[in-house]
Every structure is written in structure tokens, then in C-alpha cells.
Amino acid sequence: MFSFVGLADKSVVVGASNTINATLAPDAKLLDEVVVTSLGITKKPGAITSSNQVVKAQELTQAANPNAVQSLIGKVSGLQISTTNSGVNPTTRIVIRNNKSITGTNTALIVIDGVISTATAFSSLDPGSIESVNTMKGAQGSALYGSDGASGVIIVTTKRGSGNEKMKVSVSSSIDFEDIAFLPTRQTRYGQGWNGQNVSYENGAWGAEFDGTMVAVGLPQADGSYVMAPYSSRGSDNIKDFFKTGVFSQNRVSLSSGSNDGYISLTAEKQARDFVVDGDTYDKKSFLFKAGKKVGKISFDGNVGYTNIETSAAGSLLYDDLLQTATNIPIKEFANSGNAGHWSVYTNNPYWVLENIRDDNTTDIFNGIARLQYDINKNINVSYNANINITNRSGLSFTNAYNNAYPDTVLYDNSVSSSFSTFNNTRKALYADLLFNFNYDLTDNLNLKANLGNNVQDVINTQVGVGGNNLAIDGLYNIGFLTGLPTFGGTTFNFNNRLRKYSYFGQVDLAYKNFLFLNLTGRNDWTSNLNENNNNFFYPSAGLSFVPTDAFEGLKSDTFYYAKAYVNYTKVGRTSDIAPYDINSLYASTAGYPFNGVGSYLQVQSNTDPNIRPEFFTTREAGINLGFFKNRLTIDAAAYITSNTDLITRISTSSASGVSGSRINVGESETKGFEIDLGFTPIDYKGFKWTNRLGYSSSKMMVIKVSDQASSVSIDKGFGTAAAYNVDIFAEEGEQFPLIKGIAYQRDDQGRVIVDASSGLPLLTNDFVKLGTANPDYVLNYNTSFEYKGIRLAAVFDYRKGGEFYSETMYRLSTFGYLVESAQGGRTGFVFPNSAIEDPANPGSYIANTSVVTGGTSYSSYLNYNNTNFTEAAENFILDATAFKVREIALSYSFSKELLDSTMLESLTIGVNARNPFMVLPKENRGYADPEASVTSGNGQGFQYRGQYPSTRSVGFSLNLTF
């Protein structure tokens, strides 16, 4: 009998020969024998009593994605990662199993190498340094983190040194070429102008119909001449000429060595991104040193990391300026024209913006982790895990002045005032776990594992910022050169806060014959952001798993290979959304002060209940894991329901109280859903292997109660965007969250739009009505790979069905005459489709409208209708959020050992990849926006902002070698 860890046992009959050869095959079940769970505690899969999914390094890095967070997209069912802003430094939203809170954060907790971290740190982590990512989808799996883990946890484990005492050197390099994935489809029938006339400096496409004649375009150039061009369309996507092919390079080198009792590794990485917008850059340098040693009963592990990130980006409204560009405009001809010679007087020249309106930021992250363990005896050990993280962010935003060069030529003053702001933010976080670990065989059949511990957290935030308008000297960004006072309350601020927390927790694992497992956890948190008489809470959980294939002799076979069932109950709370000092009466400086050396302060008009409690989430989950044909076919399914109580919402207060609103515990909601994962390997023969994993997830949050005063509450207005007055994101009783509401058309009982018979205008609702929900009906993920003699082809797809979003890009295009629909009818009046008018003979009832014209009988009346009645109806800009995306395609070739024998190389892999190469959107979404885009990474999903760049796609090449 031959055996080895991670390989299946094999029996060989002994013959006459003195030499016996045997090849052991990998055992899929044994290879996954240990999983890193909460607090770095490892468990066998059967002992895990909640749903989880592990993604290994090969899957994370197969397409050379430089962003560790984005490399997870489409690979874990129930984990929804959305790229809310696709600029040079993209932002993401990470949510496990949908929302639970109305106003609090719903994003997952990130844990890196056993300590609590942030999504920012995860996204900046070198993907090549990651060993595995374990998404603990079930609430019970994250219960040991207490209030920090209330929204689920993603556990990231980085690589250690090699198990070979020989020094191992790994080098990886990749380069990607990036371009715009799609642009809005705009009408190509009418050109620059307004009210049916060609006007050379207009930002609208409300001009005359194209006729091909030579016309002047834009404002006069520096020499007094005009750019002349044919009055004909250059294509719906002529603004694509503004963008360039971006380049993203990654280079990484690591050195590692190790043995049975120690390891050491050093990794250095550099990323450089030259974005599709000229001058927008991202530059990252990171270093990570890890080492560990075991001496007798003492073990030490530690790592020190440093990351520096520098970004530079043009002003946030550059894309909005581009959208207001008629299709007849030769954009590149205005690259050196500045604002004075721009193609429009109503917008800034995007080329001018590139140099004169910018945001530059620098982030420095220092992270140190030390873990010390002492084995008291074979059954008991004690460990201490300490982490210090210091993150410093600084930035400069500036706008240079421009004075209108032609005040008498046009009716609009397009001058730009100079301004600048600068800030510095330092966050210092101390995290420490003291853990006592016990492992006893109580009987031959019953094993007890227990963990008792203490956690301490101390987070200090310091921020200072200053800014103002009208610099005395352009380009000299110093507060001493402002001609007026700094803008207090806006870009000028100074504050410090501190949040402290300590906890005691415990976990008990009972295993009966390694087929029946009971897990019990409890944690009590004390936190400084709550009232001292109301600042500690207990969070319990219990889980049970049963593995019948290990319990019943003869049940397990090559056909029915593995079975596990589990149930669990968890109650956790969250207080992290209550900032330090929120429960105190706060005062702020009054506008116009200090005056003559005297300050003035008023109470902040919105406060928090001094006795506020955590939001509580009580989850019940059940699931199964099945394996057939030696795990070549697997089925994983889980269902859950979470009751969310004491949700924090804002209520209006009496004016006599001196405040306008207060945050209290009053809301209720329910989140429920299920996931099914199907894994199958149809071919595994003579070196050719085809593996697949198909995931289905569906989840929704229903609002049960908002407050005692109201049945709905506004979540996000879009921070003053142009369309914010007629659409909003709400939490409303009896509806899914988040809910999109806005102004819509009035309809009769047959669903027909009611048109005013005298004006021809559709009637609009007086109040906001339901327009849709930002939550998808379901999400499908599909991962596949083919492997044959060193060749590996892998792909990741996902399909998000249903949901809606409001597109401000579409709204903007409508206002300025770029919608395809606005050109289809000749820009004159029409009978509104599926409309009705009031029956003159029977007031209060309606008849089909066959003759009343909407939009008048002229170009100008149609334009007026479009820019008033049509754009006021938010429902016109609600789009289906369904999307099918090819996330990754990666092809690689790993050279065999035989081919490398004559070289110094231990391994060599070359690859080509494509990220986001294809996307299919509903026909109504004519490239207006990626449904993932959002004005915020918070809860106000469903509102897409006009200044956000379109999605990008890339093709790249990679090289990985070790020696």
C-alpha cells in the first residue's frame, strides 16, 4: 500500500522483482482537506457548518487582472462585485448575499492573513501574492468577527515561502492594451445647432439636417480663422477620437525559500497604467516581506508590507462635456484650441480640461503583522496575532482660470474661475487577537476543539483639508494666494476621531467520528461609539453538519462519492455605521465666520439617538454538498433567510427640537435567497481535462418597516446631478430595496398614457411613483477551463438578469438632441403611442387617442416638448439592467520539465488574455451605460451618473517563470 498527503492510496501486488513502481493520483477530496476560516482557524470541509467557496491562485491570476477584487468577479455565486466607476482607478462594491441594512454599509468584511483589513487594501494587493480567497457566504461562518462580520467576510491568504530549502526566484510580467468597450449610439441625421439652425458654437444637435456643405465649426481660432468641415455626420461614435489606446503593465519578482520549520519570502511589484484618457495615470509600487520559524514549542510568523499608489485624473465632468458634441465635429482639430477656440461655448474643451482641471492623489499603506504561538502541550496552544496598519492619503485638486475671450461675440460667458483644494488623511489601525486553542479526543469517537479569545481594535483618523476659489497666481496652489477666504465646510476642514473596541469570543467544535459536526460560537463586543450604558452586545451562532458518506459504511462509492448537509443559526449586530461622536450634540461653524476675530457656532441640524443600538441580523441557513463519480460531478446548494431588525433610519423631528432629523433604531427588513452551484468535469482522459462550474444565485431584500412616521425614505439624490429633482432611490415598505422612484406618465386603467387634449402633452404624475428596483432577479456565473499537455484555456462569463437603473447619460443626450428616437420622426409632432384622452362626452373616462398631436407642428415646438415634458418624466430614462458579460478569456502554455531540463528555469508559462472583451445589453440600452455603473458605491444603487467614463476592455500578454 502506497500513500501520501493529498494523493489517493494505491495497492500494488508484490511480485518477484526487487523494484516496485507506483504512481499515486491526486485525491480531489484530500487536496481540499483544510480550509482557512475565521481568525485563521483551519478546518476540514466537512466540519464547516455554513456555506463557503474558495478561489485558488490559478483562477485569480489566469487573466492577469491587476486588481485583486475585480479578479473575483463571476467566480463565486452569491458574491456580487460591481465596478461602479471605471476610471483610471476604478471603484468597486463588494456585497455577499444582497443588502441587509437600509442606511448602513452592506459591503463585505475583508480579512487578509488573519486580520481585519479594507476593500482598498484588498484591491491594491498584488494578485500574484495571493494563495487563496475564501468567501464565507453563510452568516455563521463570519459570526466570530461579531459586528465587523455582519455582512459576510472574504478571507484572503497570501503565499508563504516555498517548501524547498533552495532559493526560488519567480518573475512575472504582463502588458495589456485597453480601449473603450462601447459608446452611446447617437443620432446622425441632425448636426450642431439649435432650433433647426446650424450654429457653430452650440453644444446641442438641434441643428439643421445634414446636407454635406462646408461650414464653420466652433469658435474662432487663435489666428481668427475657423475650423471648416463638411456638415455631415462623422459617425455616431465620433467622440471616440478623443480616447486613446491605454497601456497597463505589471512586473513582479519574488524570492522564497523554506523548510519544514521555517520559510522566508520577499515580493516586489510595480504596476503602471496609462489610461484611455490622455494624462490619466495610475502607478503602484508594493513590497511584501514574509517570514516564519518554528523553534521547539514556539512558532513565529510575520509580514511587513508597503504600498505606494499615485493617481492623476482629469475633472469628473470631462465625459459630460464630450457627450455634448455633435457628430459632425472633427474633434481632433480642436486639440490645441483651448477654451477660446473650442467647438462649443457652453462646455469646456475636453483637451483643455486634461491640463487645467485635475485630481492628483497619493496613497501610502504600511502594514505589519506578527503572530506568535506557544504549544503548551500537544492539546493546548496559545497564539497572539497583532497588526498595525497606517494608511496615509493626500491629494490636490485644481481648476485653472479661463476668461471668456469673446464676451461680445456670443451670449454666454464661458469663463472658468480658478480654485484648488488639498487634503491629508491618516488612518492608524491597531488590531490584536489573543487566542487559546484546545484540541482533545474526549473518547475514541468524539473530538473537541475549542477557541477562546480576546480582540482589541483601536482606529484613529486624522483629516485636514483646505481649499478656496480665485487664485491670485494661476498654477500656484497655495492658500496664501487665495484672493478670498477658504471655503469653510466644503473643501476646508480639520477633524480627528478615534474608535476603540474590545471583545471576548469563544468557539466550540465537536466532531463525532468525523461525520457529525457541531459548531457553537459566541462573541461579546464593547465599542466606544455607543453610549457607555448601552455599548456591549452578545452575538451567538450554532451550526450542525452531517456527512452521511462517512457515517454509513457502504454508502460511499465511485458513483455516490460525497454528501454533506448542514444547518445553522446566527445573530449578529453592526455598529460600524455610527461614527465616533455621532451620539453627542455637535456644533459647526456658521457661514461668514469668523468675523472680526469672533467665531459663531450652531448645533448640527441632524443628530443620532444617544441610546442608539446596533442593527441586528438573524440568519437561518441550510445547505447540501454532493459529489458524484469521484467528484467529477458536484452539486452545492444553500438557502437562507435573514430577519433584519432595529435598522437605523432617519426620521423628521419637530422644529421645536432645534434639529431637522434624527437617526434611530426603527426599521425592519427581510433578506432571503438561495444559490446552486454545479461543477462537472466531463472529460479527464490522457492529459486532457475539461472542468466547469455553473453558479445560480437569487436574493432579494424586502422592506417591512421604515419608521413610525413614514412608509418610505430617500436613500440617495445623486449629489446634485442635473436630473436629481425627478428621480431618487428609496426604501419603501412592502417593496424590494433599493427602489427607484420618480416622475412618470399618468395612465388610465388600461395602462395608456393620458394626453391633455388641448396641449397635446402627456400628463405627468404629481408624486414619485415606482419605476423599478436596482436588484437583479438572478445572476448566473459560468467558469470553464480546458487543459492539455501544458495548454490551458479558461473563460469566465456572467449573466445578470433583471433589475433597472436610471441613466443620467441618456437624460443628458436627450436634452441636447442626441437620442436616436429624437431624429426618427423628422422632429415634428406625433401621436403619442398607446395614449388616451379624456372622453368629452363622459368626463373621467378615457378613449384611445388617434389624432391629438404631441410636440406641436414645428421643429421649435418639438424641441420645447423634448426639453420640458419629455425630460421631466424620469421613466423615459429607466433602463433594463440585464447584462451578459464575458469577463475573462485566458490562454496559456506551460513548458514541460523535459523542455526546461537544459535551462536554469524550473517553470515557464506564457499567456494571452482578454478582459471584458464582450458585453450584450438590452436593445433599449444603446450603449448609454454599463448597468453596474453607479453614482455611489453605497446603498443608492440604480442611479448612473453622466460624468462616469464608459467601460473599457483589454487584451494582454503575460510571462511567468521561476528558477
C-alpha positions, 0 to 999 in steps of 0.5 A, spaced: 500 500 500 502 506 497 500 513 500 501 520 501 498 527 503 493 529 498 494 523 493 489 517 493 492 510 496 494 505 491 495 497 492 500 494 488 501 486 488 508 484 490 511 480 485 518 477 484 522 483 482 526 487 487 523 494 484 516 496 485 513 502 481 507 506 483 504 512 481 499 515 486 493 520 483 491 526 486 485 525 491 480 531 489 477 530 496 484 530 500 487 536 496 481 540 499 482 537 506 483 544 510 480 550 509 482 557 512 476 560 516 475 565 521 481 568 525 485 563 521 482 557 524 483 551 519 478 546 518 476 540 514 470 541 509 466 537 512 466 540 519 464 547 516 457 548 518 455 554 513 456 555 506 463 557 503 467 557 496 474 558 495 478 561 489 485 558 488 491 562 485 490 559 478 483 562 477 485 569 480 491 570 476 489 566 469 487 573 466 492 577 469 487 582 472 491 587 476 486 588 481 485 583 486 477 584 487 475 585 480 479 578 479 473 575 483 468 577 479 463 571 476 467 566 480 463 565 486 455 565 486 452 569 491 458 574 491 456 580 487 462 585 485 460 591 481 465 596 478 461 602 479 466 607 476 471 605 471 476 610 471 483 610 471 482 607 478 476 604 478 471 603 484 468 597 486 462 594 491 463 588 494 456 585 497 455 577 499 448 575 499 444 582 497 443 588 502 441 587 509 441 594 512 437 600 509 442 606 511 448 602 513 454 599 509 452 592 506 459 591 503 463 585 505 468 584 511 475 583 508 480 579 512 487 578 509 492 573 513 488 573 519 486 580 520 481 585 519 483 589 513 479 594 507 476 593 500 482 598 498 487 594 501 484 588 498 484 591 491 491 594 491 494 587 493 498 584 488 494 578 485 500 574 484 501 574 492 495 571 493 494 563 495 487 563 496 480 567 497 475 564 501 468 567 501 464 565 507 457 566 504 453 563 510 452 568 516 455 563 521 461 562 518 463 570 519 459 570 526 466 570 530 468 577 527 461 579 531 459 586 528 465 587 523 462 580 520 455 582 519 455 582 512 459 576 510 467 576 510 472 574 504 478 571 507 484 572 503 491 568 504 497 570 501 503 565 499 508 563 504 515 561 502 516 555 498 517 548 501 524 547 498 530 549 502 533 552 495 532 559 493 526 560 488 526 566 484 519 567 480 518 573 475 512 575 472 510 580 467 504 582 463 502 588 458 495 589 456 492 594 451 485 597 453 480 601 449 473 603 450 468 597 450 462 601 447 459 608 446 452 611 446 449 610 439 447 617 437 443 620 432 446 622 425 441 625 421 441 632 425 448 636 426 450 642 431 445 647 432 439 649 435 432 650 433 433 647 426 439 652 425 446 650 424 450 654 429 457 653 430 458 654 437 452 650 440 453 644 444 446 641 442 444 637 435 438 641 434 441 643 428 439 643 421 439 636 417 445 634 414 446 636 407 454 635 406 456 643 405 462 646 408 461 650 414 464 653 420 465 649 426 466 652 433 469 658 435 474 662 432 481 660 432 487 663 435 489 666 428 481 668 427 480 663 422 475 657 423 475 650 423 471 648 416 468 641 415 463 638 411 456 638 415 455 631 415 455 626 420 462 623 422 459 617 425 455 616 431 461 614 435 465 620 433 467 622 440 471 616 440 477 620 437 478 623 443 480 616 447 486 613 446 489 606 446 491 605 454 497 601 456 497 597 463 503 593 465 505 589 471 512 586 473 513 582 479 519 578 482 519 574 488 524 570 492 522 564 497 525 559 500 523 554 506 523 548 510 519 544 514 520 549 520 521 555 517 520 559 510 522 566 508 519 570 502 520 577 499 515 580 493 516 586 489 511 589 484 510 595 480 504 596 476 503 602 471 497 604 467 496 609 462 489 610 461 484 611 455 484 618 457 490 622 455 494 624 462 490 619 466 495 615 470 495 610 475 502 607 478 503 602 484 509 600 487 508 594 493 513 590 497 511 584 501 516 581 506 514 574 509 517 570 514 516 564 519 520 559 524 518 554 528 523 553 534 521 547 539 514 549 542 514 556 539 512 558 532 513 565 529 510 568 523 510 575 520 509 580 514 511 587 513 508 590 507 508 597 503 504 600 498 505 606 494 499 608 489 499 615 485 493 617 481 492 623 476 485 624 473 482 629 469 475 633 472 469 628 473 465 632 468 470 631 462 465 625 459 459 630 460 462 635 456 464 630 450 457 627 450 455 634 448 458 634 441 455 633 435 457 628 430 459 632 425 465 635 429 472 633 427 474 633 434 481 632 433 482 639 430 480 642 436 486 639 440 490 645 441 484 650 441 483 651 448 477 654 451 477 660 446 477 656 440 473 650 442 467 647 438 462 649 443 461 655 448 457 652 453 462 646 455 469 646 456 474 643 451 475 636 453 483 637 451 483 643 455 480 640 461 486 634 461 491 640 463 487 645 467 482 641 471 485 635 475 485 630 481 492 628 483 492 623 489 497 619 493 496 613 497 501 610 502 499 603 506 504 600 511 502 594 514 505 589 519 503 583 522 506 578 527 503 572 530 506 568 535 504 561 538 506 557 544 504 549 544 503 548 551 502 541 550 500 537 544 492 539 546 493 546 548 496 552 544 496 559 545 497 564 539 497 572 539 496 575 532 497 583 532 497 588 526 498 595 525 496 598 519 497 606 517 494 608 511 496 615 509 492 619 503 493 626 500 491 629 494 490 636 490 485 638 486 485 644 481 481 648 476 485 653 472 482 660 470 479 661 463 476 668 461 471 668 456 475 671 450 469 673 446 464 676 451 461 680 445 461 675 440 456 670 443 451 670 449 454 666 454 460 667 458 464 661 458 469 663 463 472 658 468 474 661 475 480 658 478 480 654 485 484 648 488 483 644 494 488 639 498 487 634 503 491 629 508 488 623 511 491 618 516 488 612 518 492 608 524 489 601 525 491 597 531 488 590 531 490 584 536 487 577 537 489 573 543 487 566 542 487 559 546 486 553 542 484 546 545 484 540 541 482 533 545 479 526 543 474 526 549 473 518 547 475 514 541 469 517 537 468 524 539 473 530 538 473 537 541 476 543 539 475 549 542 477 557 541 477 562 546 479 569 545 480 576 546 480 582 540 482 589 541 481 594 535 483 601 536 482 606 529 484 613 529 483 618 523 486 624 522 483 629 516 485 636 514 483 639 508 483 646 505 481 649 499 478 656 496 476 659 489 480 665 485 487 664 485 491 670 485 497 666 481 494 661 476 498 654 477 500 656 484 496 652 489 497 655 495 492 658 500 496 664 501 494 666 494 487 665 495 484 672 493 478 670 498 477 666 504 477 658 504 471 655 503 469 653 510 465 646 510 466 644 503 473 643 501 476 646 508 476 642 514 480 639 520 477 633 524 480 627 528 476 621 531 478 615 534 474 608 535 476 603 540 473 596 541 474 590 545 471 583 545 471 576 548 469 570 543 469 563 544 468 557 539 466 550 540 467 544 535 465 537 536 466 532 531 463 525 532 467 520 528 468 525 523 461 525 520 457 529 525 459 536 526 457 541 531 459 548 531 457 553 537 460 560 537 459 566 541 462 573 541 461 579 546 463 586 543 464 593 547 465 599 542 466 606 544 461 609 539 455 607 543 453 610 549 457 607 555 450 604 558 448 601 552 455 599 548 456 591 549 452 586 545 452 578 545 452 575 538 451 567 538 451 562 532 450 554 532 451 550 526 450 542 525 453 538 519 452 531 517 456 527 512 452 521 511 458 518 506 462 517 512 457 515 517 454 509 513 459 504 511 457 502 504 454 508 502 460 511 499 462 509 492 465 511 485 458 513 483 455 516 490 462 519 492 460 525 497 454 528 501 454 533 506 448 537 509 448 542 514 444 547 518 445 553 522 443 559 526 446 566 527 445 573 530 449 578 529 449 586 530 453 592 526 455 598 529 460 600 524 455 605 521 455 610 527 461 614 527 465 616 533 461 622 536 455 621 532 451 620 539 453 627 542 450 634 540 455 637 535 456 644 533 459 647 526 461 653 524 456 658 521 457 661 514 461 668 514 465 666 520 469 668 523 468 675 523 472 680 526 476 675 530 469 672 533 467 665 531 459 663 531 457 656 532 450 652 531 448 645 533 448 640 527 441 640 524 441 632 524 443 628 530 443 620 532 439 617 538 444 617 544 441 610 546 442 608 539 443 600 538 446 596 533 442 593 527 441 586 528 441 580 523 438 573 524 440 568 519 437 561 518 441 557 513 441 550 510 445 547 505 447 540 501 454 538 498 454 532 493 459 529 489 458 524 484 463 519 480 469 521 484 467 528 484 467 529 477 460 531 478 458 536 484 452 539 486 452 545 492 446 548 494 444 553 500 438 557 502 437 562 507 433 567 510 435 573 514 430 577 519 433 584 519 431 588 525 432 595 529 435 598 522 437 605 523 433 610 519 432 617 519 426 620 521 423 628 521 423 631 528 419 637 530 422 644 529 421 645 536 427 640 537 432 645 534 434 639 529 431 637 522 432 629 523 434 624 527 437 617 526 434 611 530 433 604 531 426 603 527 426 599 521 425 592 519 427 588 513 427 581 510 433 578 506 432 571 503 435 567 497 438 561 495 444 559 490 446 552 486 452 551 484 454 545 479 461 543 477 462 537 472 468 535 469 466 531 463 472 529 460 479 527 464 482 522 459 490 522 457 492 529 459 486 532 457 481 535 462 475 539 461 472 542 468 466 547 469 462 550 474 455 553 473 453 558 479 445 560 480 444 565 485 437 569 487 436 574 493 432 579 494 431 584 500 424 586 502 422 592 506 417 591 512 418 597 516 421 604 515 419 608 521 413 610 525 412 616 521 413 614 514 412 608 509 418 610 505 425 614 505 430 617 500 436 613 500 440 617 495 439 624 490 445 623 486 449 629 489 446 634 485 446 631 478 442 635 473 436 630 473 436 629 481 429 633 482 425 627 478 428 621 480 431 618 487 432 611 490 428 609 496 426 604 501 419 603 501 415 598 505 412 592 502 417 593 496 424 590 494 430 595 496 433 599 493 427 602 489 427 607 484 422 612 484 420 618 480 416 622 475 412 618 470 406 618 465 399 618 468 395 612 465 388 610 465 386 603 467 388 600 461 395 602 462 395 608 456 398 614 457 393 620 458 394 626 453 391 633 455 387 634 449 388 641 448 396 641 449 397 635 446 402 633 452 402 627 456 400 628 463 405 627 468 404 624 475 404 629 481 408 624 486 414 619 485 411 613 483 415 606 482 419 605 476 423 599 478 428 596 483 436 596 482 436 588 484 437 583 479 432 577 479 438 572 478 445 572 476 448 566 473 456 565 473 459 560 468 467 558 469 470 553 464 477 551 463 480 546 458 487 543 459 492 539 455 499 537 455 501 544 458 495 548 454 490 551 458 484 555 456 479 558 461 473 563 460 469 566 465 462 569 463 456 572 467 449 573 466 445 578 470 438 578 469 433 583 471 433 589 475 433 597 472 437 603 473 436 610 471 441 613 466 443 620 467 447 619 460 441 618 456 437 624 460 443 628 458 443 626 450 436 627 450 436 634 452 441 636 447 438 632 441 442 626 441 437 620 442 436 616 436 428 616 437 429 624 437 431 624 429 426 618 427 420 622 426 423 628 422 422 632 429 415 634 428 409 632 432 406 625 433 401 621 436 403 619 442 403 611 442 398 607 446 395 614 449 388 616 451 384 622 452 379 624 456 372 622 453 368 629 452 362 626 452 363 622 459 368 626 463 373 621 467 373 616 462 378 615 457 378 613 449 384 611 445 387 617 442 388 617 434 389 624 432 391 629 438 398 631 436 404 631 441 410 636 440 406 641 436 407 642 428 414 645 428 421 643 429 421 649 435 415 646 438 418 639 438 424 641 441 420 645 447 416 638 448 423 634 448 426 639 453 420 640 458 415 634 458 419 629 455 425 630 460 421 631 466 418 624 466 424 620 469 421 613 466 423 615 459 430 614 462 429 607 466 433 602 463 433 594 463 439 592 467 440 585 464 447 584 462 451 578 459 458 579 460 464 575 458 469 577 463 475 573 462 478 569 456 485 566 458 490 562 454 496 559 456 502 554 455 506 551 460 513 548 458 514 541 460 520 539 465 523 535 459 523 542 455 526 546 461 531 540 463 537 544 459 535 551 462 536 554 469 528 555 469 524 550 473 517 553 470 515 557 464 508 559 462 506 564 457 499 567 456 494 571 452 488 574 455 482 578 454 478 582 459 471 584 458 472 583 451 464 582 450 458 585 453 450 584 450 445 589 453 438 590 452 436 593 445 433 599 449 440 600 452 444 603 446 450 603 449 448 609 454 451 605 460 454 599 463 448 597 468 453 596 474 455 603 473 453 607 479 453 614 482 455 611 489 458 605 491 453 605 497 446 603 498 443 608 492 444 603 487 440 604 480 442 611 479 448 612 473 451 618 473 453 622 466 460 624 468 462 616 469 467 614 463 464 608 459 467 601 460 473 599 457 476 592 455 483 589 454 487 584 451 494 582 454 500 578 454 503 575 460 510 571 462 511 567 468 517 563 470 521 561 476 528 558 477 
